[in-house]
C-alpha cells in the first residue's frame, strides 16, 4: 500500500432530455489531495442542469509516489432534483 495523489477526474453526465455533458480536468475542486493508505478524502461539488433527472458515471486518476498510475471507476448513479412546482 502506498500514498496516492488525486490528479484528475472525468464525469459523463446524461441528462433526462437526451443531452450528454463530459466534464474532465485536473484535481478536484481546485485541490490535488494526497491520500495515505487507510485515509479518505471527501469533497462537495455541484452540477447545474436544465432537467430534473440525470445519471452520471466517471473516474479518478491517481498517481502513486513512484509514478504508478491508477484509474478508479465510479459506477453509474442517479441524480434527481426536487420538483420546484411541488
Long-range contacts (C-beta under 8 A, 24 or more apart in sequence): 1-37, 1-38, 2-37, 2-64, 2-65, 2-66, 2-68, 3-34, 3-35, 3-36, 3-37, 3-64, 3-65, 4-34, 4-35, 4-62, 4-63, 4-64, 4-65, 4-70, 5-32, 5-33, 5-34, 5-35, 5-62, 5-63, 5-64, 5-65, 6-31, 6-32, 6-33, 6-34, 6-35, 6-41, 6-60, 6-61, 6-62, 7-32, 7-61, 7-62, 7-63, 8-60, 8-61, 9-58, 9-59, 9-60, 9-61, 10-58, 10-59, 10-61, 11-56, 11-57, 11-58, 11-74, 12-56, 12-57, 12-58, 13-47, 13-49, 13-54, 13-55, 13-56, 13-79, 14-54, 14-55, 14-56, 15-49, 15-50, 15-51, 15-53, 15-54, 16-51, 16-52, 16-53, 16-54, 17-50, 17-51, 23-47, 28-60, 35-62, 47-79, 49-79, 49-81, 52-80, 52-81, 52-83, 53-78, 53-79, 53-80, 53-81, 54-78, 54-79, 54-80, 55-79
